[in-house]
Amino acid sequence: MPTITPNEAAKRTGRSRRTVMRAIEGGELQAHRDNRNQWQIDEDGLAQWARNEHSAPLAHPAPTAHEAVLEERIRGLEALLAEMRQTNAELRTANDDLRADRDRWAAYASRPWWRRLAG
């Protein structure tokens, strides 16, 4: 029987080499190592695996309870981040106002005392 490498199997099936290797490691796809310690896949076994693999749904599995908790925490942190950004913008505006007021008082204080009395 003719055999092919995982790279060639990936090209023929339209899957990544890593997917082919996971199938070999998981026992879904029969393969053996040759005398150079390289994986060799039987073409008939590859065709059967490809039919089964392509008929399997590619959708992501439903999220677990842990993933749902993490998603909820992420949403909470994103809301907190938006609130902190708003607070930061308000504080920057207040800081700019305080600096302007400080500069006005510094200019007033640097004038001679008789001009301060006269207005």
N, C-alpha and C positions, 0 to 999 in steps of 0.2 A: 504494500500500500504506500502511496506517495505521502510524504510528510512535508510540513512547512514550518517556518519559524513563527513566533508570536507577532513579530512585526508584519510579516506577510499576512497572517491571519487577521490582524487588525485592519490592514488595508482592504482585504477582501470583504470583511463584514461591516466596515464603516464604523467600527468601534475603536476606542483608544487601545494602545498596547497595554496600559495599566488594567483596563477592563478585562482583556484577555488573560492577563496574568492573575487577576483576582479569581477568574473562573477556574484556572488551573489550580491555584492554591486552595480554592474552596471545593475542589473535586467535581465541579460542574462540567469541566472540559478535560477529557483524557489527553495526557501528554507524557512524554518520557524524555530523558536527557540522553543526548548522543555521546559519543566517545570524547567530544570536546567540551562536555558538560553544558551544552546548550539545549534549550527546550525544543522538542520536535512534536508537532501536532498532526495527528492523522486527519486527512482532508474530509473523510466521511464523518468523523466525530465532530469536526468543526462545522460542517453543514448542519448536522443535527442540533448542535448547541446554538448556532445562529438562528435556526428556525424557532427554537424554544425561547431564546433571548429576545428576539424581535417581537414575539407574540406577548411577552411579558410587558405589563404597563411600565412606562418610564416615569410616571408621576412620583412625586416625593411622598413618602409615607405621612400619615397624619401626625401632627405634633404630639409629643408626649406631654404629660402633666408638668414635667420639669421645664420643657421648652415653653409651655404656656406661662409658667411663672416667670421665666426669664424675659419673655416678650412683654409681659405686664410691667416688669421692673424697668425694662428699657423705655417703655412709654412714659412711666413715671419720671424717669431721669431726664428724658427729652423735655417734658413739661417743666421740670425744675430748671433745666438749662435755659429754656426760653424765659422763664421768670427772672433768673439771675442776669440774663443779658439785658432785660428791660430795666432792672434795678441798677445795673452798671451804667446804662445810658443816662438814667436819671441822676446818678451820683456824679457823673462826668459833667453834666449840665450845671449842677449845683456847685461843683468845684470851680468851673469856669466863672460862675457868678461871683464866688468868693474871691477868686484871684482878681477880678476886675475891681471889686470893692476895696480889696487890699491896696491895689495900685492907686486908686483914687485917694485913699487915706495917706499913703506914702507920699504922693505928690503934694497933698495938703500940708503934711508935716514937714516937708523939706523947704517950704516957703519961710521966709523970715517972719519972726513973731509979730512985727508991726503990720505986715500984710495980712496975717491971719486975723488980726484984730479988726482991720479995716474991711475985711471980707474979700 
